[in-house]
Amino acid sequence: MMAGFSHTTRKHPRSRRRTRSRSGPDRATLGIIGVICAIAGFFVLGIVLGPVAVVCGWLAMGRRWNGARPLPALVALVLGAIDTVLAILWIAGTAGPGSGLL
């Protein structure tokens, strides 16, 4: 007699909510990390921390533009974009014709 094939309880959850991975960072944490990277990027390594803040903000928003946006995610996205643009302008201004490199 095979005891494992009839009238057993389900071993897999039915709802999608229970099947999500719990090991990844949640959206609130990504928003806060993005804000911290954006603020730190104004002082050091803006060319690196700016895009990191934009990506964290985008992931914290759920990778879409519509719907409810959490405030830290939106702040991280905007400050990260400003930080990246300022870093690019600073690099372009330093490598200009009067920089004394030649």
Helices and strands as residue ranges (DSSP letters): G 17-19, H 27-41, H 46-60, H 71-94
